[in-house]
Structures are given as C-alpha cells and as structure tokens.
Amino acid sequence: MADRKHGRDSIRIKIPVVQEDLEKLEIGMVVYLDGLVYTGREGVYRKVVEEGADLPAGVAQLSNANFHCSPAAAVNDDGSYSVGGVTATASFRFSRYMAEWLRRSNARIIIGKGGMSVEDYRDILVPAGAIYLTTVGYGTGALLGRGIRGVRAVHWLEELGNAQAMWVFEVENFGPFIVESDLAGNSLFEQQGKLINANLDKLYENLKAPALGRYGETDDRKDELI
C-alpha cells in the first residue's frame, strides 16, 4: 500500500507493489520504496532470457521491482555484506531482453538511469502492466545506499561478478526516484523534451556564425551528429 509522507507529489510504496499503488503513480512524482528490491542487468538477463536459466527461488514472489544497477559492496568478516552505494546504469541498453524478462519475472517496477524509449514503454512495459522509475541525476549512489538495510541474498556472484550478479536488497525509504513512465506509457522525459525543443529555435535566432570552427561542426540542428 502507499503512504504519502514526503509531500503532495511524493509517495512511499511497499514492495511487492500492488496494482492499486501503480495506478496512483503519475509522471514526475517522487517515489520511495520499502521491502525487497533486486538488481538485474545484462548478465542476469543473458542467463535467464538467452540461456533459459530459472530465476532464483522465491525472488519473483518476494519482489517485483528490478533495479538496473551495480552495488558498491564489500564482504564483512562474518560473511555478510556492506553496501556503501548503488550506481544506476542506463536502461535503454536492455530493451531486447525486457519483454521476455517481464514475462518470466512478473516485474512491475523497472528502476534505472536515463529511461527507455517511448516505443519500449508502449510496446513492452504497458502490456506487462509495468512502470519505470529513474534515479535523480548523477552522484546519488551514496544517497540511495542509505536506504539499503541489508542484503537478503546474492545470486550468481562467482559466475557473473559483483556488478552483474543479482543482489536482493532489503530497503527502507529507498529513493528518491522519479516516475518517468506510468501505466499508460506516458514519459516525463518525452513531455519535457518537447517543451524544451519548442523553444530551442528562439535560442539560435540572430546568432552570428562562430569565428572559428572545427571540421564537421555545424550550426544547423538538423545536421547534428551524436
């Protein structure tokens, strides 16, 4: 269930998340999580989606929140783990895995950095009843680490390594995250991008050509190369 304690536009959600709470999420809202959150990125996806391995027992029942990240974790003398921070990674790189992963894992919340394409939201997340939460800017790994209360389990650590293994975190007040896509597939980044791009032409109006330029540079936005 949800608990609004951080202000009108923020919400605190228990994991596993239920449909009722997902329906309350609107793009731009700030979200904090309580419960179990697991990491999963290309190493886990290749193992499960491409190689056909089963998900670790109990993971899909205990959590439906998948975080695209690698933890800064250390092993304590007693064999337990200390997690100083969690660094999100760009989610668009995992598009080819997501449809099958959502089907296999029943994940309803995907967390990462930078979002995914509007087409991925529409064609993959929406049919699965899933939403996307994005981290808040860069350098927030230590901030997010404060919300990790412990490591419930680590799967495939020796095989995949620290960054690619599946870590299951016990979290409390874990965030902040921003709702980038909702159940309808609306995208905060797309919405704000349109607002910004609508005014960019005015910014370039009446600008003189630069006195110096490197080969290939252009002031025509249509010719922009990435």
ABEGO torsion letter per residue (X at the ends): XBBBAAEAABBBBBOBBBAAAAAABBBGBBBBBBEBBBBBBAAAAAAAAAAGBBBBBGAAAABABBBBBBBBBBBBAAGBBBBABBBBBBAAAAAAAAAAAAAAAGBABBBBBGEBBAAAAAAAAAAAGBBBBBBBEBGAAAAAAAABAEBABBBGAAAAEAAABBBBBBBBGBOBBBBABBAAGBBAAAAAAAAAAAAAAAAABGBBBBABBBBGBBABAAABBX
